[in-house]
Amino acid sequence: MAYFVYLNETPFAWPSQQPPALPQPPAFATRAQAPPAQLRPFEPPVGWGKVIVGLGLVSLVCYTAYKAFEPATSTRRCSVCGSVNHDRRNCPHDGRRIPFSGSIPKSRICECCGGNRGKQRHHTRGRSDGSDFLDLCNQCHLHCGHKGNFQNLSVKPRYCVITGRTASWRTM
């Protein structure tokens, strides 16, 4: 059995399926019988000053929230010596070795232990920085100037590891 629905037919076939009737507004015979209309007072449009102040406040709140949740900037450190003043490209500990001038005479004593053994010039600020040096004996150069291994970064010893006393360059 085929069932055809025409365009002008309602989709509800039985009265029990009809949609509920909506309440109808009361019909007034004349305009005088109608209730008085509710009038709202006239509100002028918002001025440009209020718009600019509102946008300024919104942008201030957004900027404050951005700064509050912004991750802290990390400081760049040198990957060789850990200093924050430079990076690996210009690190004095990793650069090209600068020889000391031969016109500067070597000291007769070790500037760490005070002994009069064989002397070596020691770069105290890295091999690329010839501005500061110490004349150290072989043992002090290794143990005090490089902390026991020449692969370590150079340091300016404050005390002698061999004698256990304050380095003699500090008492001069």
Secondary structure, DSSP 8 states (H G I E B T S, - for coil): ------TTS-S--SGGGS----------SSTTTS-------------HHHHHHHHHHHHHHHHHHHHHS---------TTT--SS--GGG-TTTS------TTS---SS-TTT---S-EEEEESS-TT--S-EEEEEHHHHHHTTSTT-TTS-----SB-TTT-SB-HHHH-
